[in-house]
Amino acid sequence: MTRQARPGDGDPEDETPGRGLPAAGGLSSAEVAERVARGEVNDVPARSSRSLTEIVRANVLTRFNAIIGVLFLIILVVGPIQDGLFGFVIVANTAIGIVQELRAKRTLDNLAVIGEARPTVRRDGAPVELPTSEIVLGDLIELGPGAKVVVDGEVAEADGLEVDESLLTGEADPVLKKPGDTVMSGSFVVAGGGAFTATKVGRQAYAAQLAEEASRFTLVHSELRSGISLILKYVTWMMLPTAVGLIISQLVVEGHDWREAVRRMVAGIVPMVPEGLVLLTSLAFAVGVIRLGRRQCLVQELPAIEGLARVDVVCLDKTGTLTEGRMDLTELRPLGGAREEELRAVLGALGSADPRPNASLLAIIEACPAERGWETTGTLPFSSARKYSGAALRAPAGEPDGASSGSWLLGAPDVLLPPGDPALAGVEELNARGLRVLLLARTDRALDDPRVADGARGAALVVLEQRLRPDAADTLRYFAEQRVAAKVISGDNAVSVGAVAGKLGMPGAERPVDARRLSAEPEAMAAEVERGTVFGRVTPRQKRDMVGALQTRGHTVAMTGDGVNDVLALKDADIGVAMGAGSEATRAVAQIVLLDNSFATLPSVVAEGRRVIGNIERVANLFLVKTAYSVLLAVLVICARVPYPFLPRHLTLLSTLSIGVPAFFLALAPNLERARPRFVHRVMRYSIPAGLIAGTATFTTYLLARSYYTGPGAKDAETSAATLTLFLISLWVLAIIARPYTWWRVTLVLAMALCFLIVLVTPWLQRFFALKLVGTTMPWTAAGIALVAGAVLDLVWRWITARGERPARALPRG
């Protein structure tokens, strides 16, 4: 293999980034080995999820684990061990959280390998696809439309190479690159092709530095995560003064027995901690990742699952989303007396002139194979912004007068022809049938002339048929049923796009909008985009503007796409969804990648997000009702200067049966309701009054029992009566939260009631939990108070429901 001589060749210390460009064949194996030995490798780790250390740290080193751990150590000192059961529950919960997140990490990492960008690198004179981590300094990397620039470099070859650097610089206009120009990692190719030499790899690359500063992409906002953090902050501030007051109160009341005072104090503090809420949130996300992974869906940012649950508008690109990527050439209509044989030869030459043909050109190449003798003297790569491509051709020597020689353009008829051209009448008729129509035209201008399309003369209409995805209609129907507005935003002719959408039964498809007629004023555009359903002739910048316009109207917008023209809109959308077979750039900026390229996977992603956020909101009510009644009981005990009614073992039993076990099942149940904003407000709306009712009823029972029971064993009898009231109320709250009822939800509630009954009637469990109902008067009184409190809880729920502020209620699927 030959190489270009370069300064400092053979002297590693003299080699600097940007010097010593390889020959057209790229580096040799020996040169690659030298660079690997020197550590000049693109060693930035491709992280798709948290590391093992981060997962363990996040699940173990939490503020509440620290609080519970200290209280557990205190119980180990004062005893008995059954009052320290809450410590073992925390250990089990933490272990479950770590195991589930590790499973999710393994799923994510495996999927990330499948969806990882594999740039084409020239090695030993031949192109090979390599993982980005195997690129070395000086590698020659090929570029094509949609390719992502994975490391910094210097352009070595350029054929109409246009690079979009907007993700890095904010400049929206593509930059034309020539040999010797620099390219930055994180940018992507929008038109043309070429190759560049890697001059900075690893952490020296521009995008890697931005990523380390966390400034490259905006992470998906998680209201659920932020809301839970806010709730935990509130709880922490409530716990501190309550704990101080409680321990002083119990030391005074139980002055003759400090161990009993400490046990009662711990019993008052432990239930304030919603220890399982954080666990179930991470567990629900982890299970969601695993479920979606089985459907070949890569979630690149975990909160994206939640984000898609909040989506009320889905913007769809037609090609590759509603239709399959492949097309068929069904008809060639000559214009102006041109001969079909000549036109097919020109189309074949145009196809062979493009080293990276798109789907339209592939269909043309298949129907019009290239003939020998044609030469290409210049090319104009396809661009989504201008909507046509071109080539300067020289016909074979034997052709009469070289009639086919010259500059040819292939693209959108309504862009290449002036309004009113007779050829456009036939185009409209074909578009109305859902066919894609391209115009083959001649031009007398040079291809590098910005006005090359002016005065173009139509030679033929190229009619292509797009294959509808068999699952597209069902997917659109799903979104309609879920009250999610679907909008088709395409660069194709509006009438053609409307016809395709009409075949799929999409409402509003009969009124397609030509985006060239949209208002440039943001507010007016927002109104037009909100009203419309199908939009054609949309430029990449307009796609971005339309997404932004919908967001200004308060919509949560998801954008799907597979082409380089979708990148800007994908990045700005609340949730970007890319097809696995799409360009590297789209996969890089999207939060969700559908690796199987199936649009039908999207409803599963939406359903998974709704399941996660709806169920977490549901179980948050259970945990926060407990927190509310625990704080109230502590305050009442301090004010009344009486012993705290419970030992830690009592509340561990209640929490396990009325919250812990049921919440685990409820958090993983189906849930199809679209998520709503103001998570904290809605959860507090019910949990605080419910907690106050539960705490008041329980303390009432406790005071009545203290006045009723006397003599030895009175304290255990008082605690047992109060425990019965609190359990029945907690079970009632569970029954309310579990609505609407299905067979397994009813079974769950009854099973928890049965478990508590078993504790009450089993002698060794009575001794273990220090629970024994004495007589019949107080137990029935306790049950009656619980019944009244339950009725009030139900009235509060109905009042909240009537005001439309109830906690999330699932819509069961069977």
C-alpha positions in Angstrom: 0.0 0.0 0.0 1.3 3.5 -0.8 1.3 6.4 1.5 1.8 10.1 1.3 5.1 11.4 2.7 4.5 13.5 5.7 6.6 15.6 8.1 7.8 13.7 11.1 6.9 10.3 9.6 8.3 7.6 11.8 8.8 10.0 14.8 5.9 9.6 17.2 6.9 12.6 19.2 6.7 14.9 16.1 3.2 13.7 15.2 0.5 16.1 16.1 -3.3 16.0 15.5 -4.1 17.1 12.0 -0.7 16.2 10.5 0.0 13.2 8.4 -3.1 12.5 6.4 -3.3 8.9 5.2 -3.6 7.9 1.6 -6.9 7.2 0.0 -6.7 3.6 1.2 -6.5 4.6 4.9 -4.1 3.2 7.5 -2.4 -0.2 7.3 -2.8 -2.8 10.0 0.7 -2.1 11.2 -0.1 1.6 11.6 -3.2 0.9 13.5 -1.3 -1.4 15.9 1.3 1.4 16.4 -1.5 3.9 17.4 -3.2 1.4 19.7 0.1 0.8 21.4 0.5 4.6 21.9 -3.0 4.8 23.3 -4.3 6.9 20.4 -7.7 5.2 20.4 -11.2 6.5 20.7 -11.5 5.2 24.2 -14.6 7.2 25.3 -16.9 4.5 26.9 -20.3 4.1 25.2 -22.4 4.3 28.3 -26.0 3.2 27.9 -26.8 3.0 31.6 -25.4 3.4 35.1 -22.4 1.4 36.2 -22.6 -1.3 38.8 -21.0 0.9 41.4 -23.5 3.7 40.6 -26.4 1.4 40.9 -25.3 0.0 44.2 -24.5 3.5 45.5 -27.9 4.9 44.4 -29.9 2.0 46.1 -27.8 1.8 49.3 -26.6 5.3 50.1 -29.9 7.1 50.5 -30.9 9.5 53.1 -33.7 7.3 54.3 -31.6 4.1 54.4 -29.2 6.1 56.7 -32.1 7.1 59.0 -33.6 3.5 59.1 -30.1 2.0 59.5 -29.5 4.2 62.6 -32.9 3.3 64.1 -32.2 -0.4 63.4 -28.9 -0.3 65.3 -30.7 1.4 68.2 -33.3 -1.5 68.3 -30.5 -4.0 68.2 -29.2 -2.4 71.4 -32.5 -2.1 73.3 -34.2 -5.2 71.7 -36.1 -7.3 71.1 -35.2 -8.4 67.6 -38.9 -8.5 66.4 -39.0 -4.7 66.8 -36.2 -4.5 64.3 -38.1 -6.3 61.5 -38.2 -3.0 59.6 -34.4 -3.2 59.1 -34.7 -6.5 57.3 -37.4 -5.1 55.1 -35.1 -2.3 54.0 -32.3 -4.7 53.2 -34.7 -6.8 51.1 -36.1 -3.8 49.3 -32.6 -2.5 48.5 -31.5 -5.9 47.2 -34.6 -6.1 45.0 -33.9 -2.7 43.7 -30.3 -3.5 42.8 -31.1 -6.8 41.2 -33.9 -5.3 39.0 -31.8 -2.4 37.9 -28.9 -4.7 37.1 -31.3 -6.7 34.9 -32.4 -3.5 33.2 -28.7 -2.4 32.7 -28.0 -5.8 31.1 -30.9 -5.3 28.7 -29.9 -1.8 27.9 -26.3 -2.6 27.3 -27.2 -5.5 25.0 -29.6 -3.4 23.0 -27.0 -0.5 22.9 -24.5 -2.8 21.2 -27.2 -3.6 18.5 -28.0 0.0 18.0 -24.5 1.4 18.2 -23.2 3.4 15.3 -20.6 1.5 13.2 -18.8 4.0 10.9 -17.1 2.8 7.8 -13.3 3.1 8.1 -10.8 2.4 5.4 -8.2 0.0 6.5 -5.6 -1.6 4.3 -7.3 -0.1 1.3 -10.7 -1.6 2.0 -13.8 -0.2 3.8 -14.7 -1.9 7.0 -17.4 -1.2 9.6 -16.0 -0.7 13.0 -17.4 0.2 16.5 -16.5 3.8 17.3 -14.3 2.6 20.2 -11.9 1.0 17.7 -11.2 4.1 15.7 -7.6 5.4 16.0 -5.9 8.6 15.3 -5.3 9.1 11.6 -8.1 6.7 10.5 -9.8 7.6 7.2 -13.6 7.5 7.9 -16.2 7.6 5.2 -19.2 9.9 5.3 -22.6 9.7 3.7 -26.1 11.3 4.1 -27.2 10.9 7.7 -23.8 9.7 8.9 -22.8 11.1 12.3 -19.3 12.5 12.7 -18.0 10.4 15.6 -14.6 12.1 16.1 -13.0 15.4 15.2 -11.2 15.4 11.9 -10.0 17.0 8.7 -11.9 16.5 5.4 -9.8 14.4 2.9 -12.4 13.8 0.2 -15.6 15.8 -0.5 -18.4 15.3 -3.0 -21.0 18.0 -2.4 -20.4 17.3 1.3 -22.8 19.4 3.5 -22.5 19.1 7.3 -25.1 20.2 9.9 -23.3 21.5 13.0 -26.5 22.9 14.7 -26.3 20.5 17.6 -22.9 22.0 18.5 -22.9 25.6 17.3 -26.6 26.4 17.1 -26.2 27.5 13.5 -29.1 26.0 11.5 -27.6 26.3 8.0 -25.6 23.3 6.7 -21.9 24.0 6.0 -20.4 23.0 2.7 -17.1 21.2 3.4 -14.1 21.0 1.1 -10.8 19.0 1.5 -8.8 20.6 4.3 -11.8 21.8 6.3 -12.4 20.6 9.8 -15.4 18.6 11.0 -16.4 18.2 14.6 -17.8 15.2 16.4 -21.5 15.5 17.1 -22.3 17.0 13.7 -23.9 15.0 10.9 -24.0 14.9 7.1 -27.1 16.3 5.4 -26.1 15.9 1.8 -23.2 14.5 -0.3 -20.4 12.3 0.9 -16.7 12.1 1.4 -14.2 11.0 3.9 -12.2 12.6 6.8 -9.1 11.9 8.7 -9.4 11.5 12.5 -7.3 14.2 14.2 -8.8 14.1 17.7 -10.1 10.9 19.3 -11.3 9.8 22.7 -11.8 12.5 25.3 -10.0 15.1 23.2 -12.9 15.1 20.7 -15.3 18.0 20.8 -18.5 16.1 21.5 -16.7 14.0 24.2 -15.7 17.2 26.0 -19.3 18.6 25.8 -20.7 15.3 27.1 -18.4 15.4 30.1 -19.7 18.9 30.8 -23.3 17.6 30.5 -24.0 20.4 28.0 -24.5 18.5 24.8 -28.1 17.3 25.1 -31.0 18.3 27.4 -32.0 15.3 29.5 -35.7 14.4 29.5 -37.5 16.1 32.4 -39.0 13.7 34.8 -41.9 15.2 36.8 -42.2 11.9 38.6 -38.6 11.9 39.8 -38.7 15.6 40.7 -42.0 15.2 42.5 -40.8 12.3 44.6 -37.6 14.2 45.5 -39.8 17.1 46.6 -42.0 14.8 48.7 -39.0 13.2 50.4 -37.6 16.7 51.2 -40.9 17.6 52.9 -40.9 14.3 54.9 -37.3 14.9 56.1 -38.1 18.3 57.4 -41.2 17.0 59.2 -39.3 14.0 60.7 -36.6 16.0 62.5 -38.7 18.2 64.9 -41.2 15.3 65.4 -38.4 12.9 66.4 -37.0 15.3 68.9 -40.4 16.0 70.5 -41.3 12.3 70.5 -38.2 11.1 72.2 -38.5 13.8 74.9 -42.2 13.0 75.4 -41.6 9.2 75.7 -38.6 9.6 78.1 -40.9 11.7 80.3 -43.9 9.3 80.1 -41.8 6.1 80.3 -39.2 7.6 82.7 -39.0 4.4 84.7 -38.1 2.3 81.5 -35.8 4.1 79.0 -35.7 1.0 76.8 -39.4 1.1 76.3 -39.3 4.8 75.6 -36.7 4.3 72.9 -38.7 1.5 71.3 -41.9 3.7 71.2 -39.9 6.6 69.8 -38.5 4.4 67.0 -42.0 3.1 66.3 -43.2 6.7 65.8 -40.3 7.6 63.5 -40.0 4.6 61.2 -43.5 4.8 59.6 -42.9 8.4 58.6 -40.3 7.2 56.1 -41.9 6.3 52.7 -39.0 3.8 52.2 -40.6 1.8 49.5 -41.6 4.7 47.3 -38.2 5.3 45.8 -37.6 1.6 45.5 -40.9 1.0 43.6 -40.2 4.0 41.3 -36.8 2.6 40.2 -38.3 -0.9 40.1 -41.1 0.3 37.8 -38.7 2.0 35.5 -36.4 -1.0 35.5 -39.2 -3.4 34.7 -40.3 -1.0 32.0 -36.9 -1.1 30.4 -36.8 -4.9 30.4 -40.3 -5.2 28.9 -39.5 -2.7 26.2 -36.1 -4.4 25.6 -37.9 -7.6 24.8 -39.7 -5.7 22.0 -36.4 -4.5 20.6 -36.9 -1.0 21.9 -33.8 0.8 23.2 -34.6 3.5 25.9 -31.5 5.7 25.9 -32.8 7.9 28.8 -34.9 6.1 31.4 -37.3 9.0 32.1 -38.2 8.9 28.4 -40.6 6.1 29.3 -42.4 8.5 31.6 -42.2 11.4 29.1 -44.0 9.4 26.4 -46.8 8.7 28.8 -47.4 12.4 29.0 -47.4 12.9 25.2 -50.6 14.2 23.6 -49.3 14.9 20.1 -47.2 12.5 18.0 -45.6 13.9 14.9 -44.8 11.2 12.3 -42.6 11.3 9.3 -44.3 9.5 6.4 -41.4 7.7 4.8 -40.0 4.9 7.0 -42.8 5.3 9.6 -46.2 5.0 7.9 -44.6 3.5 4.8 -41.8 1.0 4.4 -38.4 2.2 3.4 -38.5 0.4 0.0 -40.4 1.7 -3.1 -41.2 0.4 -6.6 -41.0 2.3 -9.9 -44.5 1.7 -11.4 -44.5 4.1 -14.3 -42.3 6.4 -16.4 -44.2 9.2 -18.2 -42.1 10.9 -20.9 -42.7 14.7 -21.4 -42.2 16.8 -24.5 -41.8 13.9 -26.9 -38.7 12.4 -25.1 -38.0 8.7 -25.8 -38.5 6.3 -22.9 -35.4 4.3 -23.8 -33.2 7.4 -23.6 -34.9 8.5 -20.3 -34.3 5.1 -18.7 -30.6 5.3 -19.8 -30.3 8.7 -18.1 -32.0 7.5 -14.9 -29.6 4.6 -14.8 -26.7 6.9 -15.2 -28.0 9.2 -12.4 -28.4 6.2 -10.2 -24.8 5.0 -10.8 -23.5 8.6 -10.2 -24.7 8.5 -6.5 -22.6 6.4 -4.3 -25.2 6.5 -1.5 -28.6 6.3 -3.1 -31.7 7.0 -1.0 -34.9 4.8 -1.2 -36.3 6.6 -4.3 -33.1 6.3 -6.2 -32.7 2.6 -5.2 -36.1 1.9 -6.8 -35.0 3.7 -9.9 -31.7 1.8 -10.0 -33.6 -1.5 -9.7 -35.9 -0.6 -12.6 -33.3 1.2 -14.8 -29.9 -0.5 -14.6 -26.9 1.5 -15.6 -25.7 1.1 -19.1 -22.1 1.1 -20.2 -20.4 4.1 -21.6 -22.0 6.9 -19.5 -19.6 9.2 -17.7 -20.3 11.5 -14.7 -18.5 14.8 -14.8 -20.2 16.4 -11.8 -22.8 15.7 -9.1 -25.2 17.6 -6.9 -26.2 15.4 -3.9 -29.8 15.2 -2.7 -30.7 17.6 0.1 -33.9 17.7 2.1 -33.8 21.5 2.0 -33.7 21.9 -1.8 -35.6 18.6 -2.5 -33.7 17.5 -5.6 -30.3 16.0 -6.7 -28.5 16.2 -10.0 -25.6 15.1 -12.1 -23.7 16.3 -15.2 -23.6 13.3 -17.6 -21.7 12.6 -20.8 -23.5 10.1 -23.1 -21.8 7.2 -24.8 -19.8 8.0 -27.9 -22.3 6.2 -30.2 -25.3 8.2 -29.2 -26.5 10.6 -32.0 -25.3 14.1 -31.3 -24.8 13.3 -27.6 -28.4 14.4 -27.1 -28.5 13.1 -23.5 -25.3 14.8 -22.4 -25.6 17.7 -20.0 -26.9 18.5 -16.6 -29.9 16.6 -15.3 -32.0 17.1 -12.1 -34.2 14.6 -10.3 -36.6 15.8 -7.6 -39.9 17.3 -6.6 -41.9 18.5 -9.6 -43.5 21.4 -7.8 -40.1 22.7 -6.8 -38.4 22.2 -10.2 -41.3 23.5 -12.3 -42.9 26.9 -12.1 -46.6 27.1 -11.0 -49.0 26.5 -13.9 -46.7 24.2 -15.9 -48.8 21.7 -17.8 -46.9 18.8 -16.4 -48.1 19.6 -12.9 -51.7 18.7 -13.8 -50.7 15.1 -14.2 -48.6 15.2 -11.0 -51.6 16.2 -8.9 -53.7 13.3 -10.3 -50.9 10.9 -9.4 -50.4 12.4 -5.9 -54.1 12.1 -5.2 -53.7 8.3 -5.6 -51.0 8.3 -2.9 -48.2 7.8 -5.4 -44.8 9.5 -5.1 -43.9 11.5 -8.2 -40.4 12.8 -9.1 -39.5 14.9 -12.1 -36.5 14.2 -14.3 -35.5 17.6 -15.8 -32.7 19.1 -17.9 -31.0 22.4 -17.0 -28.6 24.6 -18.9 -27.0 25.9 -15.7 -24.0 24.5 -14.0 -24.7 22.3 -11.0 -22.8 24.6 -8.6 -25.1 27.5 -9.6 -27.4 28.3 -6.7 -30.2 28.9 -9.3 -29.5 25.6 -11.1 -33.2 24.7 -11.0 -34.4 28.0 -12.7 -35.6 27.3 -16.2 -35.4 23.5 -15.8 -37.3 21.6 -18.5 -39.3 18.6 -17.6 -38.3 15.4 -19.4 -40.3 12.7 -17.6 -42.4 12.0 -14.5 -41.0 9.1 -12.5 -43.9 7.5 -10.6 -43.0 5.5 -7.4 -45.3 3.5 -5.2 -44.7 3.4 -1.5 -45.5 0.3 0.5 -47.7 1.0 3.5 -46.6 -0.6 6.7 -49.2 -3.3 7.5 -49.4 -2.2 11.2 -49.6 1.5 10.6 -53.4 1.7 10.5 -53.8 -0.2 13.8 -51.1 2.1 15.4 -52.9 5.3 14.3 -56.2 3.9 15.6 -54.6 3.2 18.9 -53.4 6.8 19.2 -56.9 8.0 18.3 -58.5 5.9 21.0 -56.0 7.1 23.6 -56.7 10.8 22.7 -53.2 11.4 21.3 -53.3 13.6 18.2 -51.2 12.2 15.3 -49.8 14.6 12.8 -47.9 13.5 9.6 -45.1 15.9 8.8 -43.3 15.0 5.5 -41.1 16.6 2.9 -43.2 14.9 0.1 -46.0 16.5 -1.8 -48.9 17.4 0.5 -51.6 15.8 -1.7 -49.6 12.5 -1.9 -49.0 12.5 1.8 -52.7 13.1 2.4 -53.6 10.2 0.1 -51.3 7.8 2.0 -52.7 9.0 5.4 -56.3 8.6 4.0 -55.6 5.0 3.1 -54.7 4.4 6.7 -58.0 6.0 7.9 -56.4 9.1 9.5 -58.9 11.9 10.3 -58.1 15.1 8.5 -56.2 13.4 5.7 -58.6 14.9 3.1 -57.3 18.4 4.0 -53.5 18.2 3.6 -51.5 21.4 4.2 -48.6 22.6 2.0 -46.0 23.8 4.5 -44.8 26.4 2.1 -48.0 28.3 2.8 -47.6 28.2 6.6 -47.2 31.5 8.3 -43.7 32.4 9.4 -45.2 34.2 12.5 -44.8 31.7 15.5 -48.3 32.3 17.0 -50.1 32.0 13.6 -48.0 28.9 12.8 -49.0 27.3 16.1 -52.7 27.8 15.4 -52.3 26.3 11.8 -50.3 23.3 13.0 -52.7 22.6 15.9 -55.6 22.6 13.4 -54.0 20.6 10.7 -53.3 16.8 10.5 -51.2 16.2 7.4 -48.4 18.5 6.2 -46.3 18.2 3.1 -43.3 19.9 1.6 -41.9 20.5 5.1 -38.3 21.5 5.3 -36.1 20.3 8.2 -36.1 23.7 9.8 -39.9 23.9 9.5 -40.2 20.5 11.2 -38.3 21.9 14.1 -40.4 25.1 14.1 -43.7 23.1 14.0 -42.6 21.0 17.0 -41.8 24.2 18.9 -45.1 25.8 17.8 -47.0 22.9 19.3 -45.0 23.1 22.5 -45.9 26.8 22.9 -49.6 25.7 22.9 -48.9 23.5 26.0 -48.6 20.2 24.1 -46.2 17.4 25.0 -44.8 16.4 21.6 -43.2 13.2 20.5 -41.4 13.1 17.1 -40.6 10.0 15.1 -38.3 9.8 12.2 -35.5 8.0 10.5 -33.9 10.5 8.1 -31.3 13.2 8.6 -34.0 15.8 7.9 -35.7 14.7 11.1 -32.7 15.3 13.4 -33.4 18.9 14.5 -37.1 18.1 15.2 -36.2 15.0 17.1 -33.8 16.9 19.3 -36.3 19.7 20.1 -39.3 17.4 20.7 -40.1 16.4 24.3 -39.5 12.8 23.2 -37.5 11.8 20.1 -38.2 8.3 18.6 -35.8 7.0 15.9 -36.0 4.0 13.8 -33.1 1.5 14.2 -32.4 1.5 10.5 -32.4 5.3 10.4 -29.4 7.5 10.1 -26.7 7.5 12.8 -27.6 11.1 13.5 -31.3 10.4 14.3 -30.3 7.5 16.6 -27.8 9.7 18.4 -30.3 12.5 19.4 -33.4 10.3 20.0 -34.3 9.2 23.5 -36.0 6.0 22.2 -34.8 3.8 19.3 -37.1 1.2 17.7 -34.4 -1.3 16.8 -36.8 -3.5 14.8 -38.0 -0.5 12.8 -41.6 -1.3 13.7 -43.9 1.6 14.1 -46.3 -0.8 15.8 -43.9 -0.9 18.8 -44.7 2.7 19.7 -48.1 1.9 21.4 -46.2 -0.5 23.7 -43.8 2.3 24.7 -46.7 4.6 25.4 -48.5 2.0 27.4 -45.4 1.2 29.4 -44.9 4.8 30.2 -48.5 5.1 31.4 -48.2 2.0 33.4 -45.1 3.4 35.2 -46.3 6.9 36.0 -49.9 6.0 36.7 -49.0 3.1 39.1 -46.3 5.1 40.9 -48.9 7.8 41.5 -51.2 5.2 42.8 -48.8 3.6 45.3 -47.5 7.0 46.3 -50.8 7.6 47.9 -50.4 4.4 50.0 -47.0 5.5 51.3 -47.9 9.1 52.0 -51.1 8.2 53.8 -48.9 6.3 56.2 -46.5 9.2 56.5 -49.4 11.6 57.2 -51.0 9.5 60.0 -47.6 8.8 61.5 -46.8 12.5 61.9 -50.3 13.2 63.3 -50.1 10.3 65.8 -46.6 11.5 67.0 -47.9 15.1 67.4 -51.0 13.9 69.3 -48.9 11.6 71.6 -46.6 14.6 72.4 -49.5 16.9 73.2 -51.4 14.3 75.2 -48.3 13.0 77.0 -49.2 9.4 76.6 -47.1 6.4 75.6 -46.8 6.0 71.8 -49.5 3.4 71.0 -47.4 1.1 68.9 -44.1 -0.8 68.9 -42.0 -1.0 65.7 -43.2 -4.6 65.1 -46.8 -3.5 64.9 -46.2 -0.9 62.2 -43.9 -3.2 60.3 -46.7 -5.7 60.1 -49.3 -3.1 59.1 -47.0 -1.5 56.5 -46.2 -4.9 54.9 -49.8 -6.0 54.6 -51.5 -2.8 53.7 -48.7 -1.1 51.7 -45.5 -3.0 51.0 -46.9 -6.2 49.4 -49.9 -4.6 47.7 -47.8 -1.7 46.3 -45.4 -4.2 44.6 -48.3 -5.7 42.7 -50.0 -2.4 41.9 -46.8 -0.8 40.7 -46.4 -3.5 38.0 -50.1 -3.7 36.9 -51.5 -2.5 33.5 -52.4 1.1 33.3 -53.5 3.0 30.2 -54.5 6.4 31.5 -52.5 9.3 30.0 -50.3 10.9 32.7 -51.3 14.4 33.9 -49.1 17.2 35.3 -49.0 18.3 39.0 -48.0 14.9 40.4 -47.2 16.2 43.9 -50.4 18.3 44.1 -52.7 15.3 43.2 -50.9 12.9 45.5 -51.1 15.3 48.5 -54.7 16.1 47.6 -55.9 12.7 48.9 -53.0 11.3 51.1 -53.0 14.2 53.6 -56.7 14.2 54.4 -56.8 10.4 54.4 -53.8 10.3 56.7 -55.4 12.8 59.1 -58.6 10.8 59.2 -56.7 7.5 59.8 -54.5 9.1 62.6 -57.5 10.7 64.3 -59.6 7.5 64.3 -56.7 5.4 65.5 -55.9 7.9 68.4 -59.5 8.0 69.4 -59.6 4.2 69.7 -56.3 4.3 71.7 -57.7 6.8 74.2 -60.9 4.8 74.6 -58.9 1.7 75.2 -56.7 3.4 77.8 -59.8 4.4 79.7 -61.4 0.9 79.3 -58.5 -1.5 80.1 -56.9 -1.6 83.6 -54.5 -3.8 85.4 -51.7 -6.1 84.0 -51.7 -6.5 80.3 -53.6 -3.3 79.7 -50.9 -1.8 77.5 -50.9 -4.7 75.1 -54.7 -4.6 75.0 -54.7 -0.9 74.2 -52.1 -1.4 71.4 -54.0 -4.3 69.9 -57.3 -2.3 69.7 -55.5 0.7 68.1 -53.7 -1.7 65.7 -57.0 -3.2 64.6 -58.5 0.2 63.9 -55.4 1.3 62.0 -55.2 -1.9 59.9 -58.9 -1.8 58.9 -58.5 1.9 57.9 -55.3 1.1 55.9 -57.1 -1.8 54.3 -59.9 0.5 53.3 -57.4 3.0 51.8 -55.9 0.1 49.8 -59.3 -0.9 48.6 -60.0 2.7 47.4 -56.6 3.0 45.7 -57.0 -0.4 44.0 -60.1 0.8 42.1 -61.4 -0.1 39.5 -61.7 -3.6 40.7 -60.5 -6.7 38.8 -60.4 -10.2 40.1 -56.8 -10.0 41.1 -57.2 -6.7 42.8 -60.1 -8.0 44.9 -58.0 -11.1 45.7 -55.1 -9.0 46.7 -57.2 -7.0 49.2 -58.8 -10.1 50.7 -55.5 -11.9 50.9 -54.0 -9.1 53.0 -57.0 -9.1 55.3 -56.7 -12.9 55.7 -53.0 -12.6 56.6 -53.8 -10.2 59.4 -56.6 -12.4 60.6 -54.1 -15.3 60.8 -51.8 -13.2 63.0 -54.7 -12.5 65.3 -55.8 -16.1 65.8 -52.4 -17.9 65.8 -50.9 -18.1 69.3 -47.2 -17.9 68.5 -47.8 -15.0 66.0 -49.8 -13.2 68.8 -46.8 -13.5 71.1 -44.3 -12.6 68.4 -46.2 -9.4 67.4 -47.5 -8.7 70.9 -51.1 -8.6 69.5 -54.1 -10.0 71.4 -57.6 -8.7 71.3 -59.1 -8.7 74.8 -62.8 -9.0 75.3 -65.4 -8.1 72.7 -66.4 -4.5 73.6 -63.2 -2.7 72.6 -62.5 -4.9 69.5 -66.0 -4.2 68.2 -65.6 -0.5 69.1 -62.3 -0.4 67.2 -64.0 -2.0 64.2 -66.9 0.5 64.4 -64.6 3.5 64.5 -62.7 2.1 61.5 -66.0 1.7 59.7 -66.9 5.3 60.3 -63.5 6.5 59.3 -63.6 4.3 56.1 -66.9 5.9 55.1 -65.4 9.4 55.5 -62.4 8.3 53.4 -64.8 7.2 50.7 -66.6 10.5 50.8 -63.3 12.4 50.5 -62.4 10.2 47.5 -65.7 10.8 45.8 -65.4 14.6 46.4 -61.9 14.6 44.8 -63.2 12.5 41.9 -66.1 14.9 41.3 -63.6 17.8 41.2 -61.5 15.9 38.7 -58.5 15.8 41.0 -58.3 12.1 42.0 -55.1 10.1 42.0 -54.4 8.1 38.8 -56.9 5.5 38.1 -56.0 2.7 35.7 -58.1 1.6 32.8 -57.7 -2.2 32.9 -57.0 -4.2 29.8 -59.1 -7.3 30.4 
